């Protein structure tokens, strides 16, 4: 198939080219994000391939469909940036990569927790400057602490497994309990119980209307004072303005983010010679107890290999049979809302 591949960096191209070996799809790579301003680049293609910050809304889908695009192949598990209702109307199939190394994201979650707790990022700089003072670096034992996981699907389950190894008690909230987590000793409860009992809360649910700003003013009122909040799911699961208030009031003791609700204008680009015009993001950067990574939790060799292979498998299956391997659609979601 002729595929217009948006939002690509050299590393994406390397892994996709390797997965395309012997398949012969014609992959045209673009740095640009898919948007109303760039959709013209898809002219002559039969499919588009997109990532987390591409805009696949009703307007873009109508324009793509009029160009003969039949498939949107997501290189991500999340599909909150695609208007599935519009895709159905336009007869465009949407496929995703439902699983590709949940370990990558789970292990990065632990990197955020351990760094924020033991302040290794600050220690690294201090020691290089000959400052061996420990003042300000005090952490706590993870052993025996309660960690609340919101969402115990593929990623949440691996996080639960790792935390159990650290000796943590794991509480979870998920409309569906996961038997593998229950076997680990994870206890399910309400969101209120999770917020009021956890020392650390980590988000692993998808972004849906039900989870949009799940952590906002109301959640702050229920939190144990001084909690560590970690978000590696999607930015808008957190109401950033409310969380900033929580940091200023000391309700949130530390914050680790790999995702941000307005990340599309910032992440994945080198903006180091410009100023940050997003004042909310700039405010976050002023807190010594906030650690932000730019949507890199998925970024391991294993995950990039899995993403590329599953994406190419979706494209190949669609070319051969008119059906992708991992389709996502309004009908499918109505049957299984996970
Ligand atoms: P998954 O579908 O396996 O699990 C998601 C879980 O969330 C399910 O068990 C589901 O029942 C639960 N859930 C749904 N609504 C909920 C709610 N209102 N409250 C609590 N739980 C709810 O997905 P996954 O592979 O574990 O990925 C989870 C999310 O992580 C993805 O949706 C994606 O947004 C994000 N993600 C981020 C990165 C990254 O690089 N930062 C990479 C991959 C995935």
Boltz pocket constraint, residues with backbone or C-beta under 6 A from the ligand:
constraints:
  - pocket:
      binder: B
      contacts: [[A, 77], [A, 78], [A, 98], [A, 99], [A, 102], [A, 105], [A, 150], [A, 151], [A, 152], [A, 153], [A, 154], [A, 155], [A, 156], [A, 173], [A, 174], [A, 175], [A, 176], [A, 203], [A, 204], [A, 205], [A, 206], [A, 207], [A, 208], [A, 210], [A, 211], [A, 232], [A, 233], [A, 234], [A, 258], [A, 259], [A, 295], [A, 296], [A, 297], [A, 298], [A, 299], [A, 337], [A, 338]]
      max_distance: 6.0
